[in-house]
Amino acid sequence: MAKSIRSKWRRKMRAIKRIRYGVKELDRLKKMLVNAGEIEVKETGEIEHVCLVKAKNEEAEKIQLEKEEKTKVDKTVEPLKETTKKVQHPTWLRKKEYKKYIRSYRKQQSINAKRIKGSIKKKSIAVKKL
């Protein structure tokens, strides 16, 4: 960057403009969001996002409903078992690699299941012969 007095002056003035226009732009953006209904500005100047407030209220209602259901439900009822096995995989795997990983995992599971069935049949045949 140049070191002349003129360039230093321009840099200084640009920094001042950036600050001034930044404040104006922020006010303009806040007004746009208020008009769109995305945020609410309190009297104290605090900003609340409407969607976050709604989400918090919904979560609180869900928690209350769950607590009520837990008190109503008897402990004798057993939870349903999951039908699909969830495969644990590294988080850095991409979608394509993950699909390939799943395919190999399922293939290995089927091979293991066949081996177990085969070994059980062999044992039962050996027991019948004795």
Salt bridges, closest charged atoms under 4 A:
GLU48 OE2 - LYS42 NZ 2.64
GLU97 OE2 - ARG94 NH1 2.93
